[in-house]
Amino acid sequence: MIACSSIYRLRHFLELELNSSKAFEQARILTPLLYSISRNIESYLGKTFLLQERVEYFDTLATQKVYFPKYAPISAISNVYSDSLGLYNGGESSETDTIIGIHNRSIILSRVIPTAKKGLKLVYTAGCALHGTRTVFTVSNVSGTTSAGKYIKTSSGALGILVSVVGTIFTVETLYGIFFVGDTLTSHTTENGSADVGVGATIATITSQSLVEQFPEIGIACDMQVRYMYKHKDNFEDSSVNRDSSSFGSGQFVSVVNSNLGAFNLRPEVLAVLSPLRYYSV
C-alpha cells in the first residue's frame, strides 16, 4: 500500500513546527496514524492505490467469460493463460483478445474456458499511482542549477520539495496544488523565500503523477482524519471532551462518537469529501 499523505504535509496541516525538537516524537505518532487511515480510505473507496503489475489465479467455469480480479482499477493486461491442470509448467495456453471491462474492474475473455481449479492465470497492472505524494516529470528550458531539498513553485500555484534531480528528471514531493505540463518552475531556499536568481525550468512531460495530485480529495481527507486522531490522542476518554455541547464521562467518548462512523471509522466530514470518489458495486 501507499500513504495518502506525508509526514511533512501533515505537519503543515496540523500547524506543527517543522524544525521542532519534538519532530521525532511527532513522526512516531503520525506515521502509524497515516498508514492506518490510508488503508481505511483505500478500503472505503474500493480502489487499489499502489500501481503495479500483479499475478492472480482463478477457478474457471465453462459458462463464464467475465472475471473480477482482486485489485482495481485495472489499467493494462499483460498476459492471460489457461491450464486445465492448473500447473502452469509449460503446458498452458495463451488467451488472446482479452479486454478490460467497465469501470476497469473486470476482464472479459474472448471465449469460455472449461471448468477447472486454478484454470486461469492473469498478469495485469492495477492501481492508481506509484507514490502517494511524489510526482516525477521532465523539464525543458532549464536555466541555472537547483538541488534536492529546494522548494519548487509553479506558475499555476503548486508547491513541492525537490527530492532528486537526475539530468532533466525532477522528483518532487507535492505539498499542495497540481503540477501541470507547461508550468514554469522557480526554485526557493525556503517556502516563503524569494526565488533563486537565474534558476528556472518548464515542465515538459509528467512521467508519474502522485496520488494526491490525481485525487486531491484523498489527500485532504487523509489529512483531516489524521488531524482529528492526533488532536484527540490524549483525551479519547476525557470527560472534558464534548460534542454538540454534550459532555461524555470517562470511557464514553470513543463508543458514542465511533457509533456514527461505520465500519471504516472515518469522520463524517471525511466521508463527505471522499464519497464522490467511492465505487459502489451492484
N, C-alpha and C positions, 0 to 999 in steps of 0.2 A: 504494500500500500504506500501511498504518498500523503504527506501532510497538506492540509488545505490552507495553511498559512506558514509563518516562520516566527521564530522567537523574536527577531528584530521587529517584524511587523506588529507582533503582539505587544512588545514594549512601547511602541509608538501609540497603539490603540489604548493601552492601559495608562498612558502618560507616565510611564516609569522612567527614571533617569537612566539613560543609555550607558553611562560610564560610572554607575553607582558601585559602591563597594559590595552591594548586595546582588550584583549581576549574576553571580554563580548560583546563589540561593533562588533567585527568580527563575533562572533557567531550569533548575532542578524541579521546581514546582510546575512551571509552564509546559515543559516538554511532554510529560505523560498526559497532561490535560489535552494538549494539542493533538496527540496521536489518537487518544481515546475518542475525542469528539470528532476527529476527521473520519474515523471508522463509522461512528454513528451516522454522520451525514451521508457517507457513501451508501450505507445500508438503507437509509431513509429515501434517498433519491433513486435507488435501484440502478446505479451506474457504477462501473469499474473505473476508478480514477487513473491507475497506472497503465500506461500504454505499453504493451509488449506482446511478443509472439507467444502463443500458448498451444499446448497439445492436449487434446481431450478425446476420450473414447466413449462410444455409445453402444448400447444394446440395440439391435435393429429389429424392425418388424416388416414383414413382406408387404404391408399396406401403407407404409409410412415413407413420405419423401421430405418432410419438414422436421428439422431437429433444432433444439434450443440449447446452445452452449451455455455454460455457467457464467461466462463473462460477457459483458456488453457495455457500450456499443461496439459492434464488430466493424472494423474498417477495412480488412483485407482477408482473403482466403488464400493461403499458400499452397496447401495440398490436401486432398481428400482421398483416403484409401478405404477399401473394403476387404474383409478377410473372413470367410465363413468359419474359420477355426479360431479367429481372434488372436493369432500368434504374431503376425507381422514380422516374420523372419525371412522375408524374401518371396513368399507366395501370395502376397496381397495384390489387389488390382487397384489401379489409379482411376478415380472417378472424375469425369470432366463435366464442364458446363454447369458447375455448381454456382449458385448465386446467393447473395445476401438478401434476407427477407426484409419486410417493412420494419421500420424503427431500428434497423440494424441489430436485431435481437435474435435472428434465426438464420439457418442456412437451408436452402432448398436444393435438393438433388435433382438431377435430370431423369433419374429412374428410381424405382424402388429396389431395395436390397433385400435378399432373402433373410428371414428371421435367424438371428444368431446372437450369442452373447459376445459382447465386445466386437461386433461386426463392422463398426465404422470408426475410423480414425480421422480426426480433423486437426489440421495445423492452421491456425488463424491468428490474426492480430486484433486485439480488442483493448479498449481503454480510452481515456480522454487526453492524457498528457504524459510527457516523460518526467516532468517535475512539477511540484506544486506551485513554486514561486519563481523559478528561474526560466528566463527566455533566452534563446540563442539566435543571433542574427548576424548577417554580414553587413559591412559598411563600405561606403564609397566616399569620394570627395574628402578624403582624410587630410586634415591639417594638424600639425603639432603632434604631441605624444601624450597619451594618458596611460593610466596604470590601474591594476586591481586595487580596490579599496576606495576609489574615487566615486563620487556621486555623479550619476548621469541624468540629465534632464532633457526632455524633448520639447519640440515646438508645439506639440499638442497637449502638454501639461503632465506627462508621465514622469515618474521619478524612480530611479533604481540605484543599486550599488553595483559597480562593476566587479564581477567575481574573477574573470580572467580575460586576457587579450591574447589571441593567437593569430598573428597576422592581421587579417581584416575580420576575424570572427570574434564577436563580443558575447560573453555570457553575463547576463545582468540579473540580479536579484530584484524582482519587482516589488516596490514598496506601495505604490499606488498608480492608478492610470493604466493605459494600454499603449504599448509601443507599436507604431504603425509604419509600414513601408513608406518612405518618402519623408519621414520625420527628420528634422535636423537635430543633432545632438550637441550638447555642451557639457564640459567636464568641470566639476566643482570639488574643492577640498572638503567643504562642509555642506550640509544640506541647505543651509540658508546663505551660504557664501557666494561671492561673486564668481562668475565664470572664469576659468583659467584662460589667460590671454593667448590667442592664437591656436587654440585647440578646438577642433570640431570635426564632425562627420555627418553623413547621411545614411539612414537605414536603407540598404539595397534590397535584401531579401530576409524573410524570417524563416529560420530553419526549424525551430521548435518553440512553440508558444506555451507559456506556463498555464497551469490550470486556473489560477486566479485572474488571468487575462481573458481566457476563453469564457469563464463563468465568474464574473466579479461577484455575483450573488453568493457563491460558495465561500469565497474568501471572507467577505464581510460577515456572513452568517457564522462562520467558524470563530472569527474574532469576537463577535457578540457573545457566543456561548462560553468561550474561554474566559472572557471578561467577567461574566456572571459567576462562573465557578471560582475564579481567582478571588474576586471581591468577597465571596462568602466562604472562603476556605476555612476561616476560623470561627464562624458563627452559625453553622447549619442548625445547631441545637440551642442557640442562644435565645432566651425568651424576649430579648430586646428587638429581635428581627421581626418585622411586620410586613404585611401585605394588605393593601386595601384598608389601611388604618386598623387592622386587627392584629393583635399580638398573639404569638404562639408560645406555649410553655416548652420546657426542655423536652427534646425528643419528638416534638410535633411538627417542626418546620419541614423537615425532609418529606415526611409521609404526606402532609397536607399539600405541599406545593407540587411534589412529583406525581401526585394522583392526577394532575391535569396535563402531564407531559406525554403520556402514551408510552409505547414500548421503546421509543428511541431516546427518551429523556432529553428532549430538546425544548428550549423555551418557546412559548407561543410566538413571540416576536421573531425568533429564528425560523420557525416553521413558516411564518408568513413570508419571509424573504425567500425561502427555498421552494415552497410549494409549486410555483410556476415551472420549475425545472423537473419536478418529480415525474417518474414514469409509472403509470397505473396499468397493471396487467389486467386483462379481461378473461 
